[in-house]
């Protein structure tokens, strides 16, 4: 079992306590505050998933990272920091990165009482993830498959070099075995599935596999056009609604389900939207997270030092850790013309409206600040 002693003083992450949801700071302070920082620690990855939101930034080689002391200093300056997320690429691609950057950052978070998450495909040696386990709050994995065939079809579409089927099968098996082992060891594993053209009719079966692996949470997000996914078929709102209803019908009531970046709101004029919003509210063990991107989170690239409002948006860098405090960069975003467009808040529905991707996809001409919750 992993050492849980360091976590005992912290409130357990649960449907009642999701520290990544920006609604928390909005309700506490009456405005969004910078409470979350995401760190891109690598641009390397052993996969090239067709839905990858940062696919176009992935590389085959990379230069030196910014000294860890610089990053920790900038994190220290964020007075209201509540969460740190570590992402890539595949953060554990090199064991040295795990040892020299990821584990020290996780230790920093634990000592400060800040919650931590790492985004990983968990296809590498189990020992890399076990090094993180004593200090990590959430191991976030992507899981959009029913079997190794699905994994092979989805995971290597954009690879420059052909990946053999046998190699993919071994990686799939290791991913499943690692997830089971980590979950049995006490790690909070949260598996995310995309609602897209491949998965929308398979979600219940995928959900069952996620439950069987011992994951504590199943995250579900519609896929939006970004990076590798920009040219993939996009589901209609009707198809997305049907997929969510089908998943709710067939899900396990014992497994926490977290939906995010949903394009359905309590201020909609469509009865189908309102019906779904009402059902999501009433379902036990189901939560809908407001999107941190554009609200309470900044992304820092550990190679360039550039700071972004999200790691997959077209919004250019708003600053750099070599010259700017993160709170200063965040203030620039709040004053940015695009930042104003997603600064919507409905206390009645506890809703922060669409993020940049959702608004651009479905609601280009809609002013959400002029609408009111119906349910």
Secondary structure, DSSP 4 states (H G I P E B T S, - for coil): ----GGGTTSPPPBTTB-TT-THHHHHHHSS----EEEEE--S--S---TT-TTGGG--S---PPPPHHHHHHHHHT-TT--EEEEESS-TTSSHHHIIIIIHHHHHHHHHHT-EEEEEE---S-HHHHHHHHTT-SEEEEE---SSHHHHHHHHTTT-SSPPPHHHHHHHHHHHHHHHHHHHHTT--EEEEEEESTTTTTTHHHHHHHHHHTT-SEEEEEE----GGGGGS----HHHHHHHHHHHHHHS-TTSEEEEES-S--TT-S-HHHHHHHHHHHHSTTEEEEPP-BTTTEEEEETTT-EEES-SSSSPPP-EETTT--HHHHHHHHHHSHHHHHT---BTTTTB----HHHHHHH-TT--GGG-----
